[in-house]
Amino acid sequence: MNDAAPAARGDALLQQAIASLRHGNPLVDPALYEPLTELLEDAAQGDDEGVISPYAEAVAAALLGSP
């Protein structure tokens, strides 16, 4: 089984959400841009095994207006 594909999708989702925050995501209060960006940047690095948190992916999807 190839675990790299889901990790790559998760990282791409996080990177899109980070970019949206840097460009002024209208779905988010501007006071949250910096803390959410930092949270997602940390999550994009993954844990000790390189696994990206499903909670971080859910936050990223919500920031992008995805279900």
Z-matrix of the N, CA and C atoms (Angstrom, degrees):
N
C 1 1.451
C 2 1.520 1 109.16
N 3 1.315 2 117.99 1 137.69
C 4 1.457 3 123.15 2 -177.61
C 5 1.523 4 110.08 3 -98.94
N 6 1.349 5 116.14 4 105.52
C 7 1.464 6 120.54 5 -179.66
C 8 1.513 7 112.09 6 -81.99
N 9 1.321 8 117.93 7 -9.16
C 10 1.468 9 120.99 8 -178.02
C 11 1.532 10 111.25 9 -69.13
N 12 1.322 11 118.37 10 -34.62
C 13 1.467 12 120.91 11 -177.09
C 14 1.531 13 112.03 12 -64.26
N 15 1.345 14 119.72 13 -49.67
C 16 1.468 15 118.17 14 177.53
C 17 1.532 16 112.24 15 -63.11
N 18 1.326 17 117.16 16 -37.69
C 19 1.467 18 119.97 17 178.69
C 20 1.518 19 110.52 18 -63.93
N 21 1.314 20 117.11 19 -39.81
C 22 1.467 21 120.64 20 179.01
C 23 1.527 22 110.93 21 -65.47
N 24 1.329 23 116.63 22 -40.61
C 25 1.473 24 119.94 23 177.05
C 26 1.520 25 110.68 24 -63.49
N 27 1.345 26 116.29 25 -43.27
C 28 1.457 27 120.24 26 178.75
C 29 1.512 28 111.67 27 -62.71
N 30 1.337 29 116.87 28 -42.35
C 31 1.458 30 120.84 29 179.22
C 32 1.526 31 110.25 30 -64.99
N 33 1.319 32 117.38 31 -41.30
C 34 1.473 33 120.40 32 179.28
C 35 1.525 34 110.36 33 -62.94
N 36 1.322 35 116.82 34 -40.46
C 37 1.467 36 121.28 35 178.34
C 38 1.527 37 110.08 36 -62.52
N 39 1.335 38 116.10 37 -45.68
C 40 1.465 39 119.95 38 179.42
C 41 1.526 40 110.76 39 -63.18
N 42 1.320 41 117.43 40 -42.08
C 43 1.468 42 120.61 41 -179.72
C 44 1.533 43 111.30 42 -64.02
N 45 1.334 44 117.01 43 -37.75
C 46 1.469 45 120.37 44 176.71
C 47 1.524 46 110.66 45 -64.46
N 48 1.326 47 116.28 46 -42.19
C 49 1.469 48 120.36 47 179.89
C 50 1.527 49 110.66 48 -65.93
N 51 1.328 50 116.78 49 -41.12
C 52 1.466 51 121.07 50 177.57
C 53 1.527 52 110.09 51 -61.02
N 54 1.323 53 116.59 52 -45.32
C 55 1.470 54 120.52 53 178.79
C 56 1.526 55 110.63 54 -61.98
N 57 1.334 56 116.81 55 -39.25
C 58 1.469 57 119.28 56 -179.31
C 59 1.523 58 110.93 57 -64.84
N 60 1.319 59 116.71 58 -36.94
C 61 1.468 60 120.29 59 177.90
C 62 1.529 61 110.72 60 -67.87
N 63 1.310 62 116.55 61 -40.10
C 64 1.470 63 120.45 62 -179.76
C 65 1.526 64 111.96 63 -67.03
N 66 1.332 65 115.69 64 -23.81
C 67 1.463 66 120.05 65 -179.58
C 68 1.527 67 112.32 66 -100.87
N 69 1.341 68 116.96 67 10.63
C 70 1.463 69 120.06 68 175.53
C 71 1.506 70 113.97 69 83.85
N 72 1.306 71 117.82 70 57.41
C 73 1.463 72 123.31 71 178.44
C 74 1.532 73 110.03 72 -53.23
N 75 1.346 74 117.87 73 119.11
C 76 1.466 75 120.76 74 -177.42
C 77 1.530 76 113.84 75 -71.00
N 78 1.328 77 117.83 76 -12.21
C 79 1.464 78 120.85 77 179.27
C 80 1.529 79 112.60 78 -82.85
N 81 1.345 80 116.07 79 -5.70
C 82 1.463 81 120.71 80 -172.47
C 83 1.518 82 110.25 81 -122.98
N 84 1.315 83 115.69 82 139.69
C 85 1.465 84 121.10 83 173.71
C 86 1.534 85 107.92 84 -62.53
N 87 1.327 86 117.38 85 130.89
C 88 1.463 87 120.21 86 -178.58
C 89 1.532 88 114.17 87 -54.56
N 90 1.308 89 118.35 88 -27.09
C 91 1.466 90 120.79 89 178.40
C 92 1.529 91 111.77 90 -66.11
N 93 1.330 92 116.90 91 -18.31
C 94 1.462 93 121.19 92 -178.53
C 95 1.526 94 113.27 93 -96.48
N 96 1.326 95 118.27 94 -6.75
C 97 1.466 96 119.99 95 -177.94
C 98 1.524 97 112.09 96 -54.09
N 99 1.335 98 116.76 97 -54.52
C 100 1.467 99 120.12 98 -175.08
C 101 1.527 100 112.86 99 -65.58
N 102 1.350 101 119.34 100 -49.48
C 103 1.467 102 117.45 101 -179.19
C 104 1.525 103 113.36 102 -64.61
N 105 1.326 104 117.31 103 -37.50
C 106 1.471 105 118.83 104 178.24
C 107 1.522 106 111.17 105 -68.37
N 108 1.314 107 117.03 106 -38.08
C 109 1.463 108 120.33 107 177.83
C 110 1.526 109 109.88 108 -61.14
N 111 1.324 110 116.86 109 -46.16
C 112 1.463 111 120.60 110 179.13
C 113 1.530 112 111.28 111 -62.15
N 114 1.322 113 116.59 112 -43.05
C 115 1.458 114 121.03 113 178.95
C 116 1.528 115 110.78 114 -59.40
N 117 1.333 116 116.69 115 -47.90
C 118 1.461 117 120.70 116 -177.23
C 119 1.520 118 111.93 117 -70.93
N 120 1.332 119 117.93 118 -34.68
C 121 1.463 120 119.80 119 176.00
C 122 1.524 121 110.64 120 -63.24
N 123 1.320 122 116.86 121 -42.59
C 124 1.465 123 120.36 122 176.84
C 125 1.525 124 110.80 123 -63.68
N 126 1.314 125 116.66 124 -43.45
C 127 1.468 126 121.08 125 -178.87
C 128 1.524 127 111.24 126 -65.35
N 129 1.330 128 117.46 127 -33.41
C 130 1.467 129 120.83 128 -178.72
C 131 1.520 130 111.61 129 -63.72
N 132 1.319 131 117.22 130 -24.66
C 133 1.461 132 120.80 131 178.04
C 134 1.518 133 111.33 132 -74.61
N 135 1.318 134 116.89 133 -18.10
C 136 1.456 135 121.12 134 179.81
C 137 1.512 136 111.75 135 77.71
N 138 1.325 137 114.56 136 175.13
C 139 1.458 138 119.28 137 178.42
C 140 1.527 139 109.33 138 -84.31
N 141 1.321 140 117.06 139 -164.10
C 142 1.465 141 121.40 140 -178.24
C 143 1.526 142 113.03 141 -58.86
N 144 1.316 143 116.39 142 -26.25
C 145 1.459 144 121.24 143 -179.53
C 146 1.524 145 112.19 144 -100.75
N 147 1.321 146 116.60 145 5.87
C 148 1.455 147 120.64 146 179.19
C 149 1.513 148 114.34 147 82.41
N 150 1.323 149 117.30 148 10.72
C 151 1.460 150 121.46 149 -178.77
C 152 1.524 151 109.07 150 -85.46
N 153 1.323 152 115.61 151 130.49
C 154 1.458 153 121.46 152 178.13
C 155 1.520 154 109.11 153 -88.16
N 156 1.317 155 115.79 154 133.29
C 157 1.457 156 121.76 155 -178.04
C 158 1.525 157 111.31 156 -61.44
N 159 1.338 158 117.11 157 132.29
C 160 1.464 159 119.42 158 175.89
C 161 1.532 160 111.56 159 -64.59
N 162 1.330 161 116.86 160 -25.56
C 163 1.465 162 120.06 161 177.14
C 164 1.525 163 110.52 162 -68.32
N 165 1.322 164 116.62 163 -40.37
C 166 1.470 165 120.53 164 177.05
C 167 1.526 166 110.03 165 -64.98
N 168 1.327 167 116.68 166 -38.76
C 169 1.467 168 119.84 167 177.29
C 170 1.528 169 110.46 168 -64.25
N 171 1.324 170 117.43 169 -38.55
C 172 1.470 171 120.90 170 178.67
C 173 1.522 172 110.65 171 -65.70
N 174 1.327 173 117.65 172 -40.26
C 175 1.460 174 121.44 173 176.92
C 176 1.520 175 109.39 174 -62.63
N 177 1.317 176 117.11 175 -46.47
C 178 1.464 177 121.27 176 -179.94
C 179 1.522 178 111.37 177 -59.87
N 180 1.344 179 116.68 178 -44.45
C 181 1.462 180 120.38 179 179.12
C 182 1.521 181 110.95 180 -62.14
N 183 1.326 182 116.71 181 -41.29
C 184 1.474 183 120.06 182 178.88
C 185 1.526 184 111.04 183 -64.15
N 186 1.332 185 117.22 184 -39.96
C 187 1.457 186 120.38 185 178.85
C 188 1.523 187 112.19 186 -63.79
N 189 1.325 188 115.61 187 -27.85
C 190 1.464 189 120.36 188 179.79
C 191 1.525 190 112.32 189 -93.13
N 192 1.334 191 116.60 190 2.52
C 193 1.463 192 120.61 191 178.46
C 194 1.510 193 113.84 192 75.90
N 195 1.346 194 116.84 193 20.56
C 196 1.462 195 121.75 194 178.52
C 197 1.515 196 110.05 195 -95.17
N 198 1.323 197 116.65 196 148.57
C 199 1.476 198 119.52 197 177.79
C 200 1.509 199 112.12 198 -70.71
